[in-house]
Amino acid sequence: MRSKLAALAFAVFTLLAAQALPAQASVLIRAGGNSACNRFRPAGVSISKGTKVVWKATCGEHTVTAYSKNWSKDVTIMQGQTTSSIFRSKRVFKFYCRIRGHVSGGVCSGMCGKSAVGA
């Protein structure tokens, strides 16, 4: 139990420290990450142009699906798998999981997030 908490604390610290990464760096967003398995952690990141964002399914099956038309992504990842995108334009890229229960009537009910790309 202690090792799991230590690993979680390290992951959170790493993600918080990576909020303003330089170009060519990468940031990890976990799909799942809590007992209900229905959140992206962190839900939002601020990154520099050229940063690679990696999503990892930490529990169950999830999708990473573009929420708007300014980018294209719709990938299913099984537990333990990853997918990634490199963001090269200055804007906000929103995403969500299409798995039943995570979106209701086209509105995100918890499992949604965004990558805000700055300079």
Sequence and secondary structure as in RCSB ss.txt:
>XXXX:A:sequence
MRSKLAALAFAVFTLLAAQALPAQASVLIRAGGNSACNRFRPAGVSISKGTKVVWKATCGEHTVTAYSKNWSKDV
TIMQGQTTSSIFRSKRVFKFYCRIRGHVSGGVCSGMCGKSAVGA
>XXXX:A:secstr
 HHHHHHHHHHHHHHHHTTT  TT EEEEEE  STT   EESSEEEEETTEEEEEEESSS EEEEESSTTS  EE
EE TT EEEEEE SSSEEEEE  SBTTEETTEESS EEEEEEE 
